[in-house]
Amino acid sequence: MLHLTGIAEQSTRATPYIVLGLLSGLYAAQSATGSMVQTALPVALRDTGVSLDRIGFLAILIMPWALKFLWAPLVDRFGTQRNWILVCQLALIVFFGVAARLPPETHLPSLSIVLLAMAFVAATQDVATDSLAVHATTQETRGKASGASTAGGYLGFLIGSGLWLPIYAYAGWAASMWA
């Protein structure tokens, strides 16, 4: 059974930095989605004239991260970490493509459903990535792995809002979602 844990175990024998880089990248990818949903999206919605009460309602998009403990045992029990991460990454790409076709000023209800699905997928990837981090590190490298996950998370937040918003301002909704 070849999966990321096996690759990561081989990598830790050669160098723990490969594992740390992998974890940083995975945490950055899932955090970019979270940052876009939690930070950048309200700015973009306000820019398009969406009322504050409707923007406030979108805080429900944070719920998958708070509730991921409900399906985490299923992620740990079924499939491999690699499969979960790859499926989640593919799903996020598809959902970003769908969201690009749903400008918020005209499609907010449909867009909200897509964004909720994106949040669910990103939270699920977080579960699989956390599992990978536990299995792919040793007691000696866990502290560095924790630092790598934090660094990757902040990088993702910078991408999800710090890069997403300027692209949105310059090129519009669809371009920012594809970027």
C-alpha positions in Angstrom: 0.0 0.0 0.0 1.9 3.0 -1.3 0.6 6.4 0.0 2.1 9.6 1.2 2.9 8.1 4.6 5.2 5.6 2.9 6.8 8.4 0.8 7.2 10.6 3.8 8.8 7.8 5.8 11.3 7.2 3.0 11.9 10.9 2.9 12.5 11.2 6.6 15.3 8.7 6.4 16.9 10.8 3.7 16.0 14.3 5.0 13.2 15.6 7.2 13.2 18.8 5.1 11.3 17.1 2.3 8.6 16.2 4.7 8.6 19.7 6.1 8.3 21.2 2.7 5.5 18.8 1.8 3.6 19.7 4.9 4.1 23.5 4.4 2.8 23.3 0.9 -0.3 21.3 2.0 -1.1 23.6 4.8 -0.6 26.6 2.5 -3.0 25.1 -0.1 -5.8 24.6 2.4 -5.3 27.9 4.2 -5.5 29.8 1.0 -9.1 28.6 0.6 -9.9 29.4 4.2 -8.4 32.9 4.0 -10.2 33.7 0.8 -13.5 32.6 2.3 -13.0 34.2 5.7 -11.1 37.4 4.9 -11.1 38.3 1.2 -14.6 37.3 0.3 -16.4 39.8 2.6 -14.3 42.6 1.1 -15.2 41.5 -2.5 -18.9 41.2 -1.6 -19.0 44.6 0.0 -17.3 46.0 -3.2 -20.1 44.5 -5.3 -22.8 46.1 -3.0 -23.9 43.1 -1.0 -25.5 44.2 2.2 -23.7 43.7 5.5 -26.4 41.4 6.9 -25.9 39.1 3.9 -22.2 39.2 4.3 -22.5 38.5 8.0 -24.6 35.4 7.2 -21.7 34.0 5.2 -19.9 33.4 8.5 -21.6 30.0 8.3 -18.9 29.2 5.8 -16.5 28.7 8.7 -18.6 25.9 10.1 -16.8 23.0 8.3 -13.6 23.8 10.1 -15.4 23.8 13.5 -17.2 20.6 12.7 -14.5 18.6 11.0 -14.1 16.4 14.1 -17.4 14.8 13.1 -16.0 13.2 9.9 -12.3 13.0 10.9 -12.7 9.4 12.0 -14.0 8.5 8.6 -11.1 10.2 6.9 -8.7 8.3 9.2 -10.4 4.9 8.7 -11.2 4.9 5.0 -8.7 5.4 2.2 -5.2 6.8 2.5 -4.0 10.2 3.4 -2.6 10.6 -0.1 -5.9 9.7 -1.7 -7.8 12.1 0.5 -5.4 14.9 -0.1 -5.4 14.4 -3.9 -9.2 14.2 -4.1 -9.5 17.3 -2.0 -7.0 19.2 -4.1 -8.8 18.2 -7.3 -12.2 19.1 -5.8 -10.9 22.5 -4.8 -9.7 23.2 -8.3 -13.1 22.2 -9.7 -15.0 24.3 -7.1 -12.8 27.4 -7.8 -13.6 26.9 -11.5 -17.3 26.7 -10.7 -17.1 29.7 -8.4 -15.4 31.7 -11.1 -18.6 31.4 -13.2 -20.8 32.7 -10.3 -20.2 36.4 -9.7 -21.5 37.3 -6.2 -23.6 40.3 -7.3 -25.9 38.0 -9.4 -25.4 34.5 -8.0 -24.8 34.8 -4.2 -27.1 31.9 -3.2 -25.5 29.5 -5.6 -22.0 30.8 -4.9 -22.6 30.3 -1.2 -23.3 26.6 -1.7 -20.1 26.2 -3.8 -18.1 28.1 -1.1 -19.6 25.9 1.6 -18.5 22.8 -0.4 -15.0 24.4 -0.8 -14.8 24.9 3.0 -15.9 21.4 3.6 -13.2 20.0 1.2 -10.5 22.3 2.7 -11.4 21.2 6.2 -11.3 17.5 5.1 -7.9 18.0 3.6 -6.8 19.5 6.9 -7.8 16.3 8.6 -5.8 14.2 6.2 -2.8 16.5 6.3 -2.8 16.5 10.1 -2.9 12.7 10.0 0.0 12.7 7.5 2.0 15.1 9.8 1.6 12.7 12.7 2.6 9.6 10.7 5.4 11.2 8.6 7.3 12.7 11.5 9.2 11.4 14.4 9.2 12.7 17.9 12.4 14.6 17.1 10.9 16.3 14.0 7.4 17.0 15.3 8.4 20.5 16.6 9.8 21.4 13.2 6.7 19.9 11.5 4.5 22.1 13.7 6.5 25.1 12.7 6.2 24.1 9.0 2.5 23.8 9.3 2.2 27.2 10.9 4.4 28.8 8.3 2.5 27.0 5.5 -0.8 28.2 7.0 0.3 31.8 7.2 1.6 31.6 3.6 -1.8 30.3 2.6 -3.5 33.2 4.4 -1.2 35.6 2.5 -2.1 34.0 -0.8 -5.8 33.7 0.0 -6.3 37.3 0.9 -3.1 39.3 0.3 -2.7 38.0 -3.3 -6.4 37.2 -4.1 -7.7 40.7 -3.3 -5.3 42.6 -5.6 -6.1 40.2 -8.4 -9.8 40.7 -7.7 -9.3 44.5 -7.7 -7.3 44.5 -11.0 -9.0 41.7 -13.0 -12.3 41.0 -11.4 -14.1 38.0 -9.8 -13.5 35.3 -12.4 -9.8 36.0 -12.8 -9.3 36.1 -9.0 -11.0 32.7 -8.6 -9.0 31.1 -11.4 -5.7 32.6 -10.0 
